[in-house]
Amino acid sequence: MKKKEAGTIIPFAIRIFFSIFITTAAIYSGDHWKGLLFDYAITQIVPYEGGYWFATGNSGALRYDLASQQWFRYNKDNGFFNQNHTINDMKIMLNKVWFATNYGIYTCTITGSGWQQHLLPGGYMPNWIRGFDTHADTVWIAAFTGLHIYAQSTGQFTFFDISLPGNYQTSYTTTIAASDSFVWIGTDDGVFRYDCSKPLSDPAARAYFGKANGFDTASDLVMCRTITIGESGVWFGLEEYTPSTSPNYCLGGLFYKQGEHWESYDQSNGLTAPGIHFIRIFENHLYAALFHYVNGVNFDGAGLLEMDLATGDLRILNSENWHVETDNIRAFYCSNGDTLIGTEEGLYTNHLAIRDMKPFDEPACFAVRNLGAGSVEVRIAPVHLATEYALFYGSDPHQLSDTLILAASQDTIELPYPQETIYFKAAGMNENGFGPVTRDLLACVISPSDNPILLVQAFHKEIAENTYNYVIQYGEAIYHHGFGFDSVTDQILTVDSLLLNEYEAVNWIAGADQESLNETSKSAIRRFLENGGKLFISGSQIIENISGTGADPTFFNSYLKAVWKKSNTATYLVNPVDGSSFAGLGDLEYGNGDEAAYPVSRPDGFRPVSGAIPNLLYADRDSATYGSAGLQYIGLFGDSSEEGALVYLGFPFETIYPEAHRFTVMGRILSFFDFEVTSIENDEQLSRFELKQNYPNPFNAATMIEYELSEQSEVQLIIWDIGGNRVRQWNFPNQNAGYHRLRW
């Protein structure tokens, strides 16, 4: 290559004309340039068959799938990275994607599955990974404390000390570039070249290049930031780091080595800044991102250097003369006329198939409220990147057949559903599509006037059994007794802490989630009960709030009127307590068997205090040891002079089965809260024999047969098939009055 000395460069005006002609074929093709991903600093772009991987400055990795035109995020927030998701280098090697981070190496498959973290021994500093490359079946890794090599055949990492005696800066490796014959290793002071035909442990295998033998610079140190191997030689980009205490620490520069011949480029011969982020070569053109440091800490971009490798002509592409609206260039890729430019302010591209992101997050909170006369108020937490909101709704909770597009996250809609329960989900959206739909299903009754009851969905624990739709069981049980309800997710209380006080009663769906009562929720419940509100709360593991992170025994004792007894009562049958609101009911089953909404783990046992009384006990469990399964209370809360009411169950209400029993329990609770329930089912009111519908029906392995007796009786049960043949018979000569069940 022809050496370009200062003062002999082709005049800039001439180079502009020539470079425009060249770059039309290189990175200017296409008329549809667009800016995307403005929330991300794009620092690496790596293509794969079917899409692209993108590394970001401090937000993990992104992947774009061309076939589905979908973006995928991989970061610390969604569990793919652990301590840190700053990516210093990213490459596809050994059929995996490799990520160099400030705390170790991550790998995954080309399509983003099978994530693994690899930590080198020695703690934090050896795991500050700055770059890597592959040679044969090994990966060469530049870490802050030296060189490591990963052998695919053994799966082992091996450390090599390649530093020069007396120069500790050469132990700080920064970047790797490998060819068939040589591996180039950048450090904080110079570059090593390793001859792959010799053992690495042999000092003769390594050659060192520093200020004395190649890097002609006034810098105190030769801090190599990037290395790129070309067809005829090797390119080196140096760091610019010039703190006020040491202004010549590293002055940057672009260097080229071909055989024994060296060339250098800096501000004296064409560069607008001496710092080099990266070097890429495409179709006989070199591209290097330029920067300079400000105050020795931050940097300002200075555009993209374009060099014609055939002629040596230079051009600086910047926000004034090309499609990219910033000078802070961090990544570059071009192929077949499709160009992708990563910047500190996002991605610029002319690739028609790459669309911007649709919203990534589901709404953080959600609320639906009946206003009467067919009007429903909808509140959806604003979603990042959303310009509109989709509301999915219908009378069938399992198939929301209707959709409304809302221009704002809070709106009032009109629904033609008189006196009916309507179910809802929501999602943010923009011109690129819908974001994730809320997992939580909400509902409200469309009634002529305000609904008196609020359902709060607070069961968000990510377990396989959680369907996030337990407003169905609560809502059906309430509506069965003729009352309307609205519903919200508990996160809405962060923006409307007084919401509970607008309702006569609140049903709190805690499920099996020890996090279902956070500080915001507790504060809202305190105010609600102190203002005379009526709270029904049920769930297992609530008791763990008093012993786990954020323990609050005072709230548990003073507002749930309970003292911890047992965090796992290990039974799924409860008995009503005489003299309580559940007196006269038969035994109740929950959380176990095919009919339960989900299997319940660790039901809570507690002792009622401060005037509360037990209303349910765990069957075959000593209450002195295991406590109660439920309690009820009417009286004062906190320092208030106004009476409130509480029903608390130590297991999830939604798991009570069959449905008729769940309805009965809700009726008793509403009656305790002074709602005028016209029909309260009671075993003692039964005046005849009643054979209930077996469940499940149809069935496969087994079904449950239930019946009730008004008095002590002799019972004979016979199963007939459709042909009139007797299949099975049971004879019970003396059964007591009440509820009975038989599994067959």
Buried (B, 14 or more C-beta within 10 A) or exposed (E): BEEBEEEEBBEEEEBEEBBEEBBEEBBBBBEEBBBBBEEBBBBBBBBBEEBBBBBBBBBBBBBBBBEEBBBBBBBBEEEBBEEBBBBBBBBBBBEBBBBBBBBBBBBBEBEBEEBEBBBBEEEBEBBBBBBBBBBEEBBBBBBBBBBBBBEBEEEEBEBBEBBBEEBEBBBBBBBBBBEEEBBBBBBBBBBBBBBBEEEBEEEEBBEBBBBEEBBEBEBBBBBBBBBBBBEEBBBBBBBBBBEEEEEEBBBBBBBBBBEEEBBBBBBEBBBBBBBBBBBBBBEBBBBBBBBBBEEBEEBBBBBBBBBBBEBBBBBBBBBEEBBBBBBBBBBBBBEEEBBBBBBBBBBBBBBEEBBBBBBBBBBBBBBBBBBEEBEBBBBBBEBEBBEBBBBBBBBEBEEBEEEBEBEEBEBEBEBEBEEEBBBBBBBBBBEBEBBBBBBBBBBBBBBEEBBBBBBBBBBBBEEEBBBBBBBBBBBBBBBBBEBBBBBBBBBBBBEBBEBBBBBBBBBBBBBBBBBBBBEBBBEBBBBBBBBBBBBBBBBBBBBBBBEEEEEBBEBBBBBBBBBBBBBBBEBBBBBBBEEBBBBBBBBBBBBBBEBBBBEBEBBBBBBBBBEBBBBBBBBEBEBEEBBBBBBBBBBBBEEBEEEBBBBBBBBBBBBBBBBBBBBBBBBBBBBBBEBEBEEBBBBEEBEEEEEBEBBEEEEEEEBBBBBBBBEEBEBEBEBEEEEEEEEEEEEEEEBEBBBBBBEE
